[in-house]
Amino acid sequence: MPQLTPEQAIEEARAGRLRPVYLLAGEERYFRQQVVQAMRTAVVGPGGASLNEDQFVAGEVDVRTVVSAARTLPMFGPRRLVVVRDLERWEAKGEEAAEDEVKGVVHKPLDQLAEYAAAPSDRTTVLLLADKLDNRRRLVNLARKEGFLVVCAALARGMLPGWIRDRAREHGHKMAARPADLLAELVGSDLCALADALERVELFAGKGAELSEEAVLTCVANMQPATVWDLVGAVGRRDAGAALAALERVFEPGGGPRLVGLLCWSTRQLIRYASARRAGLSPDDAARQAGVPPFKVRELNDQLRQLPLERAERWLETLAQVDLDVKGGSKLPQKAVLETALLAFCR
């Protein structure tokens, strides 16, 4: 059987088709949280603590306690929920094995869970959570074979704007590709952080309002949109004096990574637009393909005269190093790193 997506696991929970065991593996904690929340609501309801719920952390409890809890009959309800977090801790050296006091043999905790999963209680749903497990593990192979492996992998950068727009649409907001891409660039790929930032933008914009670039900049970057565009435009024109003056107005202590993210986002927009123009598209069609509003076309054409496509692509490589530097890779203050980079870009 194929592995499950988080959406499929949530749908099973909502439909009441609960499996005895789910192995949630992957580094994207947002997906894990969503699945756990859906499973918990389906098994014990949306309220507080329940007699039919146990929460464990691997390495802080013996695996036999987990198995015993999973085999315990539910009280005043049809089903129990057992959640085990940080499963990879049982893979760590020195914590892999648990001594069987009766037989005097070493038995690995994950193998004990695999034994349970091969013949589980039909009155319990066990959720096993891990960032990453060795694919050679018996438990992982069994989960893949029996179809209870839920892959919670991080989304690729290119998928983030679509994910953001889908969440905004579910909340009753329209959001174009450009502000969604800007939000992804400023916040990063952590979906929990993105969901929190999106909620702040939605509250700022108001119920049902379209979510704009200005709203994203104001709420997430804490920057005035006009000043930000002054900085981006000056760099695009290779006007060092104007770029440094704009940086002076917009920079706040600790805000270096956000400014680098903004420059990366703006450069990607320019590259997409330039590539579309080189492929023969009209300015308006190229703008639509790049996710650029029509009123920005003239500005982009002006920037392209100063910054050819090949040079813009090299900018992105340079910005990757600047991003590392402002996040602690350089001994210079963030502002000095940015000033140096702006002067290099404008030469």
C-alpha positions as a Markdown table, in Angstrom:
| # | Residue | x | y | z |
|---|---|---|---|---|
| 1 | Met | 0.0 | 0.0 | 0.0 |
| 2 | Pro | 1.2 | 3.5 | -0.7 |
| 3 | Gln | 2.3 | 5.9 | 2.1 |
| 4 | Leu | -0.2 | 8.5 | 3.3 |
| 5 | Thr | -0.1 | 12.2 | 2.9 |
| 6 | Pro | -1.0 | 14.4 | 5.9 |
| 7 | Glu | -4.2 | 15.4 | 4.1 |
| 8 | Gln | -5.2 | 11.7 | 3.7 |
| 9 | Ala | -4.6 | 11.0 | 7.3 |
| 10 | Ile | -6.7 | 13.9 | 8.4 |
| 11 | Glu | -9.5 | 12.8 | 6.0 |
| 12 | Glu | -9.4 | 9.4 | 7.6 |
| 13 | Ala | -9.8 | 11.0 | 11.1 |
| 14 | Arg | -12.7 | 13.2 | 10.0 |
| 15 | Ala | -14.4 | 10.2 | 8.4 |
| 16 | Gly | -13.9 | 8.0 | 11.5 |
| 17 | Arg | -11.8 | 5.5 | 9.6 |
| 18 | Leu | -9.1 | 5.3 | 12.2 |
| 19 | Arg | -6.2 | 2.9 | 11.9 |
| 20 | Pro | -4.7 | 1.3 | 15.0 |
| 21 | Val | -1.3 | 2.8 | 14.3 |
| 22 | Tyr | 0.1 | 5.8 | 12.4 |
| 23 | Leu | 3.8 | 6.6 | 12.0 |
| 24 | Leu | 4.2 | 10.3 | 11.3 |
| 25 | Ala | 7.7 | 10.8 | 10.0 |
| 26 | Gly | 9.2 | 14.0 | 8.6 |
| 27 | Glu | 10.6 | 17.4 | 9.6 |
| 28 | Glu | 7.6 | 19.6 | 8.9 |
| 29 | Arg | 6.0 | 19.9 | 12.4 |
| 30 | Tyr | 3.0 | 21.8 | 11.1 |
| 31 | Phe | 1.8 | 18.8 | 9.2 |
| 32 | Arg | 2.4 | 16.6 | 12.3 |
| 33 | Gln | 0.5 | 19.0 | 14.5 |
| 34 | Gln | -2.4 | 19.1 | 12.1 |
| 35 | Val | -2.7 | 15.3 | 11.9 |
| 36 | Val | -2.4 | 14.9 | 15.7 |
| 37 | Gln | -5.1 | 17.5 | 16.3 |
| 38 | Ala | -7.4 | 15.8 | 13.8 |
| 39 | Met | -6.8 | 12.4 | 15.4 |
| 40 | Arg | -7.3 | 13.7 | 18.9 |
| 41 | Thr | -10.6 | 15.3 | 18.0 |
| 42 | Ala | -11.8 | 12.1 | 16.3 |
| 43 | Val | -10.8 | 9.8 | 19.3 |
| 44 | Val | -11.3 | 11.9 | 22.5 |
| 45 | Gly | -13.0 | 15.1 | 21.3 |
| 46 | Pro | -11.8 | 18.7 | 21.2 |
| 47 | Gly | -11.8 | 19.3 | 25.0 |
| 48 | Gly | -9.1 | 19.1 | 27.6 |
| 49 | Ala | -7.4 | 16.1 | 29.2 |
| 50 | Ser | -9.1 | 12.7 | 28.7 |
| 51 | Leu | -9.0 | 9.4 | 30.6 |
| 52 | Asn | -8.6 | 7.8 | 27.2 |
| 53 | Glu | -5.4 | 9.7 | 26.3 |
| 54 | Asp | -1.7 | 9.1 | 27.0 |
| 55 | Gln | 1.2 | 11.3 | 25.9 |
| 56 | Phe | 4.8 | 10.0 | 26.0 |
| 57 | Val | 8.2 | 11.2 | 25.0 |
| 58 | Ala | 10.6 | 8.5 | 23.7 |
| 59 | Gly | 13.7 | 8.2 | 26.0 |
| 60 | Glu | 11.8 | 9.5 | 29.0 |
| 61 | Val | 9.7 | 6.4 | 29.4 |
| 62 | Asp | 10.2 | 2.7 | 28.9 |
| 63 | Val | 8.8 | 1.4 | 25.7 |
| 64 | Arg | 6.9 | -1.3 | 27.6 |
| 65 | Thr | 4.9 | 1.4 | 29.3 |
| 66 | Val | 3.9 | 2.7 | 25.9 |
| 67 | Val | 2.8 | -0.8 | 24.7 |
| 68 | Ser | 0.9 | -1.4 | 28.0 |
| 69 | Ala | -1.0 | 1.9 | 27.5 |
| 70 | Ala | -1.8 | 0.9 | 24.0 |
| 71 | Arg | -3.3 | -2.4 | 25.1 |
| 72 | Thr | -5.3 | -0.8 | 27.9 |
| 73 | Leu | -9.1 | -0.8 | 27.3 |
| 74 | Pro | -10.8 | 2.6 | 27.0 |
| 75 | Met | -12.8 | 4.0 | 29.9 |
| 76 | Phe | -16.3 | 5.4 | 29.2 |
| 77 | Gly | -15.6 | 5.7 | 25.5 |
| 78 | Pro | -15.1 | 3.6 | 22.4 |
| 79 | Arg | -11.4 | 4.2 | 21.8 |
| 80 | Arg | -8.1 | 5.3 | 23.3 |
| 81 | Leu | -5.3 | 7.6 | 22.0 |
| 82 | Val | -1.6 | 7.1 | 22.7 |
| 83 | Val | 0.9 | 9.6 | 21.3 |
| 84 | Val | 4.7 | 9.0 | 21.4 |
| 85 | Arg | 6.9 | 12.0 | 20.4 |
| 86 | Asp | 10.6 | 12.2 | 19.4 |
| 87 | Leu | 10.7 | 8.6 | 18.4 |
| 88 | Glu | 14.3 | 9.0 | 17.0 |
| 89 | Arg | 15.6 | 9.3 | 20.6 |
| 90 | Trp | 15.3 | 5.5 | 20.8 |
| 91 | Glu | 17.7 | 5.3 | 17.9 |
| 92 | Ala | 20.4 | 7.2 | 19.7 |
| 93 | Lys | 23.5 | 5.4 | 21.0 |
| 94 | Gly | 23.0 | 4.1 | 24.5 |
| 95 | Glu | 19.3 | 4.3 | 24.3 |
| 96 | Glu | 18.6 | 1.8 | 21.5 |
| 97 | Ala | 18.0 | -1.2 | 23.7 |
| 98 | Ala | 15.9 | -2.1 | 26.7 |
| 99 | Glu | 16.8 | -5.1 | 28.8 |
| 100 | Asp | 14.0 | -7.7 | 29.0 |
| 101 | Glu | 14.2 | -8.5 | 32.7 |
| 102 | Val | 12.5 | -11.9 | 32.3 |
| 103 | Lys | 14.4 | -13.4 | 29.4 |
| 104 | Gly | 17.6 | -11.5 | 29.9 |
| 105 | Val | 17.8 | -10.5 | 26.2 |
| 106 | Val | 18.3 | -7.1 | 24.5 |
| 107 | His | 15.2 | -5.9 | 22.6 |
| 108 | Lys | 15.3 | -2.6 | 20.8 |
| 109 | Pro | 12.4 | -0.2 | 21.6 |
| 110 | Leu | 11.5 | 0.4 | 18.0 |
| 111 | Asp | 11.4 | -3.3 | 17.3 |
| 112 | Gln | 9.0 | -3.7 | 20.2 |
| 113 | Leu | 6.8 | -1.0 | 18.7 |
| 114 | Ala | 7.0 | -2.9 | 15.4 |
| 115 | Glu | 5.8 | -6.1 | 17.2 |
| 116 | Tyr | 2.9 | -4.2 | 18.6 |
| 117 | Ala | 2.0 | -2.6 | 15.3 |
| 118 | Ala | 2.0 | -6.1 | 13.7 |
| 119 | Ala | -0.8 | -7.1 | 16.1 |
| 120 | Pro | -2.3 | -3.9 | 17.5 |
| 121 | Ser | -5.3 | -3.3 | 19.7 |
| 122 | Asp | -8.4 | -2.4 | 17.7 |
| 123 | Arg | -9.6 | -0.2 | 20.6 |
| 124 | Thr | -6.6 | 2.2 | 20.5 |
| 125 | Thr | -5.0 | 4.6 | 18.0 |
| 126 | Val | -1.3 | 5.0 | 18.5 |
| 127 | Leu | 0.5 | 8.0 | 16.9 |
| 128 | Leu | 4.3 | 7.6 | 16.6 |
| 129 | Leu | 6.0 | 10.9 | 15.8 |
| 130 | Ala | 9.6 | 11.4 | 14.5 |
| 131 | Asp | 11.6 | 14.0 | 12.6 |
| 132 | Lys | 13.6 | 11.2 | 10.9 |
| 133 | Leu | 14.0 | 7.5 | 11.2 |
| 134 | Asp | 16.4 | 5.1 | 9.5 |
| 135 | Asn | 14.5 | 3.6 | 6.6 |
| 136 | Arg | 16.0 | 0.2 | 7.3 |
| 137 | Arg | 14.1 | 0.0 | 10.6 |
| 138 | Arg | 11.6 | -2.8 | 10.9 |
| 139 | Leu | 9.0 | -0.3 | 12.1 |
| 140 | Val | 9.5 | 1.9 | 9.1 |
| 141 | Asn | 9.3 | -1.0 | 6.6 |
| 142 | Leu | 6.2 | -2.3 | 8.3 |
| 143 | Ala | 4.5 | 1.1 | 8.2 |
| 144 | Arg | 5.3 | 1.5 | 4.5 |
| 145 | Lys | 4.1 | -2.1 | 3.7 |
| 146 | Glu | 0.9 | -1.8 | 5.7 |
| 147 | Gly | 0.1 | 1.7 | 4.7 |
| 148 | Phe | 0.2 | 3.6 | 8.1 |
| 149 | Leu | 3.3 | 5.7 | 7.3 |
| 150 | Val | 2.4 | 9.4 | 7.1 |
| 151 | Val | 5.1 | 11.5 | 5.4 |
| 152 | Cys | 5.3 | 15.0 | 6.8 |
| 153 | Ala | 8.0 | 16.4 | 4.6 |
| 154 | Ala | 8.9 | 20.1 | 4.3 |
| 155 | Leu | 7.6 | 21.8 | 1.2 |
| 156 | Ala | 9.9 | 23.0 | -1.5 |
| 157 | Arg | 10.4 | 26.7 | -1.8 |
| 158 | Gly | 8.5 | 26.9 | -5.1 |
| 159 | Met | 5.4 | 25.3 | -3.4 |
| 160 | Leu | 5.2 | 27.8 | -0.5 |
| 161 | Pro | 3.3 | 30.6 | -2.3 |
| 162 | Gly | 0.6 | 28.2 | -3.4 |
| 163 | Trp | 0.3 | 26.8 | 0.1 |
| 164 | Ile | 0.0 | 30.3 | 1.5 |
| 165 | Arg | -2.7 | 31.3 | -1.0 |
| 166 | Asp | -4.7 | 28.1 | -0.3 |
| 167 | Arg | -4.7 | 28.9 | 3.5 |
| 168 | Ala | -5.7 | 32.5 | 2.8 |
| 169 | Arg | -8.5 | 31.3 | 0.6 |
| 170 | Glu | -9.8 | 28.9 | 3.3 |
| 171 | His | -9.9 | 31.9 | 5.7 |
| 172 | Gly | -11.9 | 34.0 | 3.2 |
| 173 | His | -9.1 | 36.1 | 1.8 |
| 174 | Lys | -7.9 | 36.6 | -1.8 |
| 175 | Met | -4.2 | 36.8 | -2.2 |
| 176 | Ala | -2.2 | 37.2 | -5.4 |
| 177 | Ala | 1.0 | 35.3 | -6.2 |
| 178 | Arg | 3.3 | 38.2 | -5.6 |
| 179 | Pro | 2.4 | 39.0 | -1.9 |
| 180 | Ala | 2.3 | 35.2 | -1.2 |
| 181 | Asp | 5.9 | 34.9 | -2.6 |
| 182 | Leu | 7.0 | 37.9 | -0.6 |
| 183 | Leu | 5.6 | 36.4 | 2.6 |
| 184 | Ala | 7.5 | 33.1 | 1.9 |
| 185 | Glu | 10.7 | 35.0 | 1.3 |
| 186 | Leu | 10.4 | 37.1 | 4.5 |
| 187 | Val | 9.4 | 34.3 | 6.8 |
| 188 | Gly | 11.1 | 31.2 | 5.4 |
| 189 | Ser | 9.9 | 27.6 | 4.9 |
| 190 | Asp | 8.7 | 26.8 | 8.4 |
| 191 | Leu | 4.9 | 26.3 | 7.9 |
| 192 | Cys | 4.1 | 27.0 | 11.6 |
| 193 | Ala | 5.9 | 30.4 | 11.3 |
| 194 | Leu | 4.2 | 31.0 | 7.9 |
| 195 | Ala | 0.7 | 30.2 | 9.3 |
| 196 | Asp | 1.3 | 32.6 | 12.2 |
| 197 | Ala | 2.5 | 35.4 | 9.9 |
| 198 | Leu | -0.4 | 34.9 | 7.6 |
| 199 | Glu | -2.8 | 35.2 | 10.5 |
| 200 | Arg | -1.3 | 38.5 | 11.5 |
| 201 | Val | -1.6 | 39.8 | 7.9 |
| 202 | Glu | -5.2 | 38.7 | 7.8 |
| 203 | Leu | -6.0 | 40.4 | 11.1 |
| 204 | Phe | -4.3 | 43.6 | 9.8 |
| 205 | Ala | -6.2 | 43.6 | 6.5 |
| 206 | Gly | -9.6 | 42.9 | 8.0 |
| 207 | Lys | -12.2 | 40.2 | 7.5 |
| 208 | Gly | -12.5 | 39.2 | 3.8 |
| 209 | Ala | -10.1 | 41.8 | 2.5 |
| 210 | Glu | -7.5 | 41.0 | -0.1 |
| 211 | Leu | -4.0 | 40.5 | 1.3 |
| 212 | Ser | -1.6 | 42.9 | -0.4 |
| 213 | Glu | 2.2 | 43.3 | -0.5 |
| 214 | Glu | 1.8 | 46.4 | 1.6 |
| 215 | Ala | 0.0 | 44.5 | 4.3 |
| 216 | Val | 2.7 | 41.8 | 4.3 |
| 217 | Leu | 5.5 | 44.4 | 4.6 |
| 218 | Thr | 3.8 | 46.3 | 7.4 |
| 219 | Cys | 2.9 | 43.3 | 9.5 |
| 220 | Val | 5.8 | 40.9 | 8.9 |
| 221 | Ala | 8.8 | 43.0 | 8.0 |
| 222 | Asn | 7.7 | 46.1 | 10.1 |
| 223 | Met | 8.7 | 48.3 | 7.2 |
| 224 | Gln | 7.0 | 51.1 | 5.4 |
| 225 | Pro | 6.3 | 50.0 | 1.9 |
| 226 | Ala | 7.3 | 53.2 | 0.2 |
| 227 | Thr | 10.8 | 53.2 | 1.8 |
| 228 | Val | 11.2 | 49.5 | 1.0 |
| 229 | Trp | 10.5 | 50.1 | -2.7 |
| 230 | Asp | 12.9 | 53.1 | -2.6 |
| 231 | Leu | 15.6 | 50.6 | -1.5 |
| 232 | Val | 14.7 | 47.9 | -4.1 |
| 233 | Gly | 14.4 | 50.5 | -6.9 |
| 234 | Ala | 17.7 | 52.1 | -6.1 |
| 235 | Val | 19.5 | 48.8 | -6.1 |
| 236 | Gly | 17.9 | 47.9 | -9.4 |
| 237 | Arg | 19.0 | 51.2 | -10.9 |
| 238 | Arg | 22.5 | 50.7 | -9.4 |
| 239 | Asp | 22.2 | 54.0 | -7.6 |
| 240 | Ala | 24.6 | 53.5 | -4.6 |
| 241 | Gly | 23.8 | 56.8 | -2.9 |
| 242 | Ala | 20.0 | 56.3 | -3.1 |
| 243 | Ala | 20.4 | 52.7 | -1.9 |
| 244 | Leu | 22.4 | 53.7 | 1.1 |
| 245 | Ala | 20.0 | 56.5 | 2.0 |
| 246 | Ala | 17.1 | 54.1 | 1.7 |
| 247 | Leu | 18.9 | 51.6 | 3.9 |
| 248 | Glu | 19.5 | 54.2 | 6.5 |
| 249 | Arg | 15.7 | 54.9 | 6.7 |
| 250 | Val | 14.5 | 51.3 | 6.6 |
| 251 | Phe | 17.1 | 49.5 | 8.7 |
| 252 | Glu | 16.3 | 48.4 | 12.2 |
| 253 | Pro | 18.6 | 46.4 | 14.6 |
| 254 | Gly | 18.1 | 42.7 | 13.9 |
| 255 | Gly | 16.3 | 43.3 | 10.6 |
| 256 | Gly | 19.1 | 42.3 | 8.3 |
| 257 | Pro | 17.7 | 38.9 | 7.3 |
| 258 | Arg | 14.3 | 40.4 | 6.4 |
| 259 | Leu | 16.0 | 43.0 | 4.1 |
| 260 | Val | 18.1 | 40.3 | 2.4 |
| 261 | Gly | 14.9 | 38.2 | 1.9 |
| 262 | Leu | 13.2 | 41.2 | 0.3 |
| 263 | Leu | 16.2 | 41.7 | -2.1 |
| 264 | Cys | 16.1 | 38.0 | -3.0 |
| 265 | Trp | 12.4 | 38.2 | -3.7 |
| 266 | Ser | 12.7 | 41.3 | -5.8 |
| 267 | Thr | 15.6 | 39.7 | -7.8 |
| 268 | Arg | 13.6 | 36.6 | -8.4 |
| 269 | Gln | 10.7 | 38.6 | -9.8 |
| 270 | Leu | 13.1 | 40.4 | -12.1 |
| 271 | Ile | 14.7 | 37.2 | -13.3 |
| 272 | Arg | 11.3 | 35.6 | -14.0 |
| 273 | Tyr | 10.2 | 38.7 | -15.9 |
| 274 | Ala | 13.5 | 38.9 | -17.9 |
| 275 | Ser | 13.3 | 35.2 | -18.8 |
| 276 | Ala | 9.8 | 35.6 | -20.0 |
| 277 | Arg | 10.7 | 38.6 | -22.1 |
| 278 | Arg | 13.7 | 36.7 | -23.6 |
| 279 | Ala | 11.3 | 33.9 | -24.5 |
| 280 | Gly | 9.3 | 36.3 | -26.7 |
| 281 | Leu | 6.4 | 37.3 | -24.4 |
| 282 | Ser | 5.1 | 40.8 | -24.4 |
| 283 | Pro | 5.7 | 43.0 | -21.4 |
| 284 | Asp | 2.2 | 42.5 | -20.0 |
| 285 | Asp | 2.3 | 38.7 | -20.6 |
| 286 | Ala | 5.8 | 38.5 | -19.0 |
| 287 | Ala | 4.5 | 40.4 | -16.0 |
| 288 | Arg | 1.6 | 38.1 | -15.6 |
| 289 | Gln | 3.9 | 35.0 | -15.8 |
| 290 | Ala | 6.3 | 36.5 | -13.3 |
| 291 | Gly | 3.5 | 37.5 | -10.9 |
| 292 | Val | 4.2 | 41.2 | -11.3 |
| 293 | Pro | 1.4 | 43.7 | -11.3 |
| 294 | Pro | 1.0 | 45.8 | -14.5 |
| 295 | Phe | 2.0 | 49.1 | -12.9 |
| 296 | Lys | 5.5 | 47.6 | -12.1 |
| 297 | Val | 6.3 | 46.8 | -15.7 |
| 298 | Arg | 7.9 | 50.2 | -16.5 |
| 299 | Glu | 10.0 | 50.0 | -13.4 |
| 300 | Leu | 11.2 | 46.4 | -14.3 |
| 301 | Asn | 12.1 | 47.5 | -17.8 |
| 302 | Asp | 14.2 | 50.3 | -16.4 |
| 303 | Gln | 15.9 | 47.9 | -14.0 |
| 304 | Leu | 16.7 | 45.4 | -16.8 |
| 305 | Arg | 18.5 | 48.2 | -18.7 |
| 306 | Gln | 20.8 | 48.5 | -15.7 |
| 307 | Leu | 20.8 | 44.9 | -14.6 |
| 308 | Pro | 20.9 | 42.2 | -17.4 |
| 309 | Leu | 19.5 | 38.8 | -16.7 |
| 310 | Glu | 22.9 | 37.1 | -16.3 |
| 311 | Arg | 24.0 | 39.6 | -13.7 |
| 312 | Ala | 20.7 | 39.3 | -11.8 |
| 313 | Glu | 21.2 | 35.5 | -11.6 |
| 314 | Arg | 24.7 | 36.1 | -10.1 |
| 315 | Trp | 23.1 | 38.5 | -7.6 |
| 316 | Leu | 21.1 | 35.6 | -6.1 |
| 317 | Glu | 24.3 | 33.6 | -5.5 |
| 318 | Thr | 25.8 | 36.6 | -3.8 |
| 319 | Leu | 22.7 | 37.2 | -1.7 |
| 320 | Ala | 22.9 | 33.7 | -0.4 |
| 321 | Gln | 26.3 | 34.5 | 1.2 |
| 322 | Val | 25.0 | 37.9 | 2.4 |
| 323 | Asp | 22.1 | 36.0 | 4.1 |
| 324 | Leu | 24.6 | 33.8 | 5.9 |
| 325 | Asp | 26.7 | 36.8 | 6.9 |
| 326 | Val | 23.8 | 38.8 | 8.5 |
| 327 | Lys | 22.7 | 35.7 | 10.4 |
| 328 | Gly | 26.1 | 35.4 | 12.2 |
| 329 | Gly | 28.5 | 34.3 | 9.5 |
| 330 | Ser | 30.4 | 37.6 | 9.6 |
| 331 | Lys | 32.0 | 39.5 | 12.5 |
| 332 | Leu | 30.7 | 42.7 | 11.0 |
| 333 | Pro | 27.4 | 44.3 | 12.2 |
| 334 | Gln | 24.4 | 43.5 | 10.1 |
| 335 | Lys | 24.2 | 47.0 | 8.8 |
| 336 | Ala | 27.8 | 47.0 | 7.7 |
| 337 | Val | 27.3 | 43.7 | 5.9 |
| 338 | Leu | 24.3 | 45.2 | 4.0 |
| 339 | Glu | 26.1 | 48.4 | 3.2 |
| 340 | Thr | 29.0 | 46.5 | 1.7 |
| 341 | Ala | 26.7 | 44.3 | -0.3 |
| 342 | Leu | 24.7 | 47.3 | -1.7 |
| 343 | Leu | 27.8 | 49.0 | -2.8 |
| 344 | Ala | 29.0 | 45.8 | -4.6 |
| 345 | Phe | 25.6 | 45.5 | -6.3 |
| 346 | Cys | 25.6 | 49.0 | -7.5 |
| 347 | Arg | 29.1 | 49.0 | -9.0 |
